[in-house]
């Protein structure tokens, strides 16, 4: 909710807490990251400053990886040259924006390993799997009807779609990659996920 925040001379009033957190972190030179489970982490990532004129993108990626001491794997299809001028930006932002310039994407795998690939090849690596939910399900639209001289009618059905407030779906959608897809078959209580093998395994 909105409120007042004071951080070493920084004062914010009537600001949503997440916006205040992001702004305070930015002022302090930190970054707020949210993982797939919704946990927020505040870190001070390595920042980069450099200028490249028509440099091979693989060399640029390699430079960023060395400065940040990061584990980066570059796909064989990643080619092209870029002209870059960056000043004191978090290395991850630099990596993602540079790759995006030539149409490539950065995928974070397990154990802090990053892959730079063409989105088309990433699409070809997707796997479709279904998951049967056995112990949880969304609220049913069916309601009991009681016939009694003391009770008139029955309960009112819940409003909205059956899975509108099914929080499990919202949590699973956060775990998908940027191009991942999720469908829910209400009648069978089955979730169908189309995404990379790494996402399925997590």
MOHUWO-V722269 format. One record per pair of residues at least 4 apart in sequence whose C-alpha atoms are under 6 Angstrom apart, sorted by sequence separation. I is the first residue (numbers start at 1). J is the second residue. D is the distance in Angstrom with one decimal. If there is no record, write none. Layout:
# MOHUWO-V722269
I & J & D
I & J & D
This chain:
# MOHUWO-V722269
6 & 10 & 5.2
26 & 30 & 5.5
34 & 38 & 5.6
35 & 39 & 5.5
65 & 69 & 5.5
100 & 104 & 5.1
109 & 113 & 5.2
176 & 180 & 5.2
185 & 189 & 5.7
6 & 11 & 4.4
25 & 30 & 4.7
34 & 39 & 5.5
65 & 70 & 4.8
99 & 104 & 5.0
100 & 105 & 6.0
108 & 113 & 6.0
109 & 114 & 5.8
185 & 190 & 5.2
5 & 11 & 5.4
25 & 31 & 5.8
34 & 40 & 4.5
108 & 114 & 4.5
184 & 190 & 5.9
5 & 12 & 5.1
33 & 40 & 5.6
107 & 114 & 5.6
184 & 191 & 4.6
4 & 12 & 5.5
33 & 41 & 5.2
107 & 115 & 5.1
145 & 153 & 6.0
146 & 154 & 5.6
183 & 191 & 5.8
4 & 13 & 4.4
32 & 41 & 5.7
106 & 115 & 5.6
145 & 154 & 4.3
183 & 192 & 5.1
3 & 13 & 5.6
32 & 42 & 4.6
106 & 116 & 4.6
144 & 154 & 5.9
182 & 192 & 5.7
3 & 14 & 4.5
31 & 42 & 5.6
105 & 116 & 5.7
182 & 193 & 4.6
2 & 14 & 4.5
3 & 15 & 5.7
31 & 43 & 5.5
105 & 117 & 5.6
143 & 155 & 6.0
181 & 193 & 5.8
2 & 15 & 4.4
30 & 43 & 5.6
104 & 117 & 5.6
181 & 194 & 5.1
2 & 16 & 4.4
30 & 44 & 4.6
104 & 118 & 4.8
143 & 157 & 5.8
180 & 194 & 5.8
1 & 16 & 5.2
180 & 195 & 4.7
1 & 17 & 5.9
141 & 157 & 5.5
46 & 68 & 5.5
57 & 80 & 5.8
139 & 162 & 5.8
56 & 80 & 5.9
57 & 81 & 5.2
138 & 162 & 6.0
56 & 81 & 4.4
138 & 163 & 5.3
55 & 81 & 5.1
54 & 81 & 5.3
55 & 82 & 5.5
54 & 82 & 5.0
138 & 166 & 5.4
54 & 83 & 4.8
53 & 83 & 4.5
52 & 83 & 5.4
52 & 84 & 4.9
51 & 84 & 5.5
51 & 85 & 4.4
50 & 86 & 5.5
49 & 86 & 5.2
49 & 87 & 4.3
49 & 88 & 5.0
48 & 88 & 5.2
47 & 88 & 5.4
48 & 89 & 5.5
74 & 115 & 5.9
75 & 116 & 5.9
47 & 89 & 5.0
71 & 113 & 5.0
72 & 114 & 4.7
73 & 115 & 4.7
74 & 116 & 4.8
75 & 117 & 5.2
47 & 90 & 4.3
48 & 91 & 5.7
72 & 115 & 5.7
46 & 90 & 5.9
47 & 91 & 5.2
45 & 90 & 5.9
46 & 91 & 5.9
133 & 189 & 5.8
133 & 190 & 5.9
132 & 190 & 4.6
131 & 190 & 5.6
131 & 191 & 5.1
130 & 191 & 5.6
130 & 192 & 4.3
129 & 192 & 5.8
129 & 193 & 5.5
128 & 193 & 5.6
128 & 194 & 4.2
127 & 194 & 5.5
127 & 195 & 5.5
126 & 195 & 4.6
127 & 196 & 5.8
126 & 196 & 4.4
125 & 196 & 5.9
36 & 174 & 5.5
36 & 175 & 4.7
